[in-house]
Amino acid sequence: MTDKHPNGYTKEMIKEILGTSWPDPPGESGNEARKRKGREMRARGEKTLYPTAEDRAKLPNFDKNGKYIYPEGSGFSYVQYLKDHPDSTEAGTYGSKVS
């Protein structure tokens, strides 16, 4: 019994047609390598520890919930920038009237 492909060719026939361009995997695929490296890292106990909200709450620029407190006046409003620079190429799309 031969494994016929839906197009009528056997695996051996396809291999003969392709010749040297027949894919010959060099070993593990990229996905297998990624999974193996992940398993090895977990086995060694390597894990990046990120600061928790409680840890961040002790830092000077964070509130009691661990959220970052932005300095006064540090925000940037793109629409305000366009209003301040009316000659900008995109200024016509915000707040201008089409006549």
C-alpha positions in Angstrom: 0.0 0.0 0.0 1.4 3.3 -1.0 0.7 6.7 0.5 -0.8 8.5 -2.4 -1.1 12.3 -2.2 -4.4 13.8 -3.2 -2.8 14.9 -6.4 -1.9 11.3 -7.3 1.8 11.4 -6.5 3.5 9.2 -3.9 6.0 10.7 -1.4 8.9 9.0 -3.3 7.7 10.5 -6.6 7.6 14.0 -5.2 11.1 13.5 -3.7 12.4 12.4 -7.1 10.8 15.4 -8.8 12.2 17.9 -6.3 15.6 16.3 -6.2 18.0 18.3 -4.2 15.3 20.9 -3.2 13.6 18.3 -1.1 13.5 19.8 2.4 15.8 18.0 4.8 15.3 19.4 8.3 18.6 20.0 10.0 17.3 18.9 13.4 14.8 20.6 15.7 12.5 23.3 14.3 12.5 26.8 15.6 9.4 26.2 17.7 10.9 23.0 19.2 14.1 25.0 20.1 12.1 27.7 21.7 10.1 25.2 23.8 13.3 23.4 24.8 15.1 26.6 25.9 12.0 27.6 27.9 11.9 24.2 29.7 15.6 24.5 30.4 15.2 28.0 31.9 12.3 26.8 34.1 14.3 23.8 35.2 17.2 26.1 36.3 14.9 28.4 38.1 15.7 31.4 35.9 12.7 33.7 36.1 12.7 37.5 35.7 11.2 39.1 38.8 9.3 42.3 38.2 8.5 44.6 41.1 5.0 44.2 42.5 2.6 47.1 43.1 3.6 47.0 46.8 7.3 47.3 45.9 6.6 50.2 43.5 4.5 52.0 46.2 7.7 52.4 48.3 9.4 54.3 45.4 9.2 58.1 45.3 7.4 58.5 41.9 4.6 56.0 42.7 1.4 56.3 44.7 0.1 53.9 47.3 -1.4 51.7 44.6 1.8 51.4 42.7 0.8 53.6 39.8 3.3 56.1 38.4 2.8 59.8 39.3 3.6 61.9 36.3 5.4 65.3 37.0 3.3 68.4 36.7 3.1 69.7 33.1 4.8 66.6 31.6 1.8 65.6 29.4 1.7 66.0 25.7 -1.5 66.8 23.8 -1.2 66.3 20.1 -4.4 68.3 19.3 -3.0 71.2 21.4 0.3 71.0 19.4 -1.7 71.2 16.2 -3.6 74.2 17.5 -0.3 75.9 18.4 1.2 75.1 15.0 -1.5 75.8 12.4 1.0 75.6 9.5 1.6 71.9 10.3 0.8 69.5 7.5 -1.8 67.7 9.6 -3.2 70.8 11.3 -6.0 71.1 8.7 -7.5 67.8 9.9 -8.1 69.0 13.4 -10.5 71.8 14.4 -10.4 73.6 11.1 -13.5 74.4 9.1 -13.8 73.3 5.5 -15.5 76.0 3.3 
